[in-house]
């Protein structure tokens, strides 16, 4: 994501500290998604599945762009981006994911999305474990 050695603009564009932290953690792979958690547990890649979509590997890109658990939050993200950004978003997932995590104008929106989605993920996983 970095193209030069300098402070990233998102660090000053995002005023909410917890949202800025959530985006930073995702960019640094310092999170609890299975792609990273499984790596620390020496799990095979194909075993690092999404807790809500057992046939899909829970990568950062899957979490941000595809997991249906967060679709209602993702819709709000894209609606907010469309209101402030006249140019169309890339259609391919790799370019879109890169844009969302690197564009300083979009960073406040994606940071809020990541924060809320991570909180939802934690809530759903915690409550599912406590029911049994």
BELQUI-V361158 format. One record per pair of residues at least 4 apart in sequence whose C-alpha atoms are under 8 Angstrom apart, sorted by the first residue. I is the first residue (numbers start at 1). J is the second residue. If there is no record, write none. Layout:
BEGIN
i=(I/I)
j=(J/J)
END
This chain:
BEGIN
i=(1/1/1/2/7/8/9/9/10/10/10/10/10/10/10/10/11/13/13/13/13/14/14/14/14/14/15/16/17/18/18/19/19/19/19/19/19/20/20/20/21/22/22/22/22/23/23/23/23/23/23/24/25/25/25/26/26/26/27/29/30/31/31/32/32/33/33/33/33/33/34/34/34/34/34/34/34/34/35/35/35/35/35/35/35/35/36/37/38/38/38/38/38/38/39/39/39/43/43/44/45/46/47/48/48/49/49/49/49/49/49/50/50/50/50/50/51/51/52/52/53/57/58/58/59/60/61/61/61/61/61/62/62/63/64/64/64/65/65/65/66/67/70/70/71/72/73/73/73/73/74/74/75/76/77/77/77/77/78/79/80/80/81/81/81/82/89/90/90/91/91/92/93/94/95/96/97/98/99/100/100/100/101/101/102/103/104/106/107/108/109/110/111/112/113/114/115/116/117/118/119/120/121/122/123/124/125/126/127/128)
j=(98/101/102/102/11/12/13/104/14/20/102/103/104/105/107/108/20/104/105/107/108/19/20/107/108/111/20/20/21/22/115/23/108/111/112/114/115/24/108/111/25/26/111/114/115/27/101/110/111/114/115/28/29/30/31/30/31/60/101/36/36/36/37/36/37/37/50/58/59/60/38/39/48/49/50/57/58/59/39/45/48/49/57/58/59/60/40/41/42/43/44/45/47/48/43/44/45/47/48/48/57/57/57/57/58/53/54/55/56/57/58/54/55/56/57/58/58/125/67/69/67/62/62/63/63/64/65/66/93/94/97/66/67/67/74/97/114/74/93/97/71/71/74/117/75/76/77/113/116/117/78/113/79/80/81/109/110/113/82/83/84/109/85/106/109/86/96/95/96/95/96/96/97/98/99/100/101/102/103/106/107/110/107/110/107/107/108/110/111/112/113/114/115/116/117/118/119/120/121/122/123/124/125/126/127/128/129/130/131/132)
END
